[in-house]
Amino acid sequence: MIKAVIFDLDGTLLNRDRSLRLFVEEQYNRYAHQLTQVPKTVFVASFIALDQRGYVWKDKVYQQLIEEYQLHQLEWETMLADYIEHFPKFAVSFPNTVKILDWLKEQQIKMGMITNGFTHFQTANLESLKIRDYFDEILISQQEGTRKPEIEIFLRALKRLKVEPEEAMYVGDHPINDVQASIDVGMKGIWKRDKGYSHKVEADAVIEDLIQLREIIAGYQV
């Protein structure tokens, strides 16, 4: 029986690809007078490529952009601070995020979150999405001093939620950091399909839309 569902944030509840594009386009507009030598489409595409789906922190991204396009009128520290301040304003959730969270609440299933990232930044994203209050426990890697796929952060979440591994389900988009790591702990690992991973992913179930969790969870409640 499933007593708790734990979610990843980026790429699972937060549509990071769309959010990032919206932010970078707006940032370009605000700094357009200093970016005249690089077209907007080029700047946006380069940023997204260098970002590597969020696995490269933005100090490196901005340093590379400044060097590649000779944008020496800009300081990467200023651009990074701008990113930290403004990105959460463009945070967009995936379809049915609130719907599935409401359903889980109705079912009296505990909800948790484990996400890698900086505490202030990820908290701001949750606030912007207006979903923070749904979660009984939120573990952010900087705050916890451990990160996915390390087992400790999963065990810590289970302990705080007061559930056994076999009573919990983890939902995430990364095959290793989310799915395999949670399975290794003894949880049900659910992969929210990400087209960025073409290889076969070993998971207890695969979903395209968050609302599909209702049927999957129901199958474990008998």
Disulfide bonds with the S-S distance in Angstrom:
none
